[in-house]
Amino acid sequence: MKLYDLRSDTITKPVPNMRKAMAAAEVGDDVYQEDPSVNRLEEMAATLTGKERAIFVSSGSMGNLIPLFINAGRGAEVLTHANSHIIQHEVGAMSAIAGAIPIAVNSPRGLLTAAELEPLVKPRAYDLARTAMIEVENTIGGVCYPLSQLQEIGGLAKRYSLSVHMDGARLWNASVATGIPVDTIAAMADTVTFCLSKGLGAPVGSMLCGTEEFIAQARAVRKMIGGGMRQAGILAAAGIYALEHHVVRLAEDHANARKIALTLLETGWAKLELENVQTNIIFFSVPGFTGQQVEHTLVKKGILCFGDREEVRLVTNLDLSVEDTEAVCAILRELNLSDFNT
Ligand SMILES: Cc1ncc(COP(=O)(O)O)c(C=O)c1O
């Protein structure tokens, strides 16, 4: 039985031409900043995000942790969404390593608003923790922030001298889906991280972008937490290839996700908010069943996915073709509510 892997967009394997670029990469010692491929990738990332400098880090989690460490730190509060990756999926690093305190906001669809955040900014007082940062995740659950909402949050941050970090693990999905250039989206943030190893299809790595001064500090923190890599140009070459060849095609992942979402709605047994399927992520539920039960049934039919107590997540990706998407839709159409009892 063929398996269709919709667990995440992290599962993709480097395409043959990406592997060729990796094999041919010029390399050097990146801890000494002597790797030409890493240097080139960092310049590309800085230019594309409109920031002064960028640094290649091993993962999105590291790209989030470093700004939390530098711009928030011990005993400082970070306003972020309750479902954000930094709260839910980074093993508590923001507190365990950076020492920061998450203030979780439960706004609809994952999207923070300046109006909700403003009352949470603490006044300066001898007995209060310092509010240091607003962290926005874009996309969050596949949903893109409207630009005006981001700009209002940026304005709030300026008024209160807060730093803004954007977890843009899927920043390129947000840009392709909205048609807004990445540098325009990232303009409200002091620091932004985006992942090469998700929709863009590189095997490893993320970029962290910010001011020259911030990136100099980030270089030291990266080394401190064991993230200094040596001949990392082999990986950077994959990142360069991804930025040059895999951005525009994200629209295909988005179209495939929409096709699957529409098919799920047609089945009659699935519940989902179509307006939230804006990029490559679909969340749905089957009333009367847990997400785990639904996952169990789908896996038996060849669709790999993740289910939690309530919902199931499907993520379209570079390794799922249009034909694969049709096959997934055909499997979904054949399923009946009674199949989830097994
Ligand atoms: C929104 C978001 N941020 C950060 C990360 C962390 O990326 P990594 O797995 O490379 O640490 C992920 C990973 O899935 C993510 O989805």
The ligand as a Gaussian input file, in Angstrom:
#p B3LYP/6-31G(d) Opt

LIG

0 1
 C        5.770000      27.386000      13.761000
 C        7.038000      26.644000      14.039000
 N        8.046000      27.279000      14.642000
 C        9.203000      26.661000      14.919000
 C        9.400000      25.350000      14.579000
 C       10.680000      24.686000      14.978000
 O       11.414000      24.232000      13.916000
 P       12.482000      23.034000      14.154000
 O       11.704000      21.771000      14.150000
 O       13.394000      23.204000      12.974000
 O       13.162000      23.302000      15.449000
 C        8.373000      24.640000      13.951000
 C        8.559000      23.203000      13.601000
 O        7.690000      22.506000      13.162000
 C        7.164000      25.298000      13.684000
 O        6.132000      24.664000      13.110000

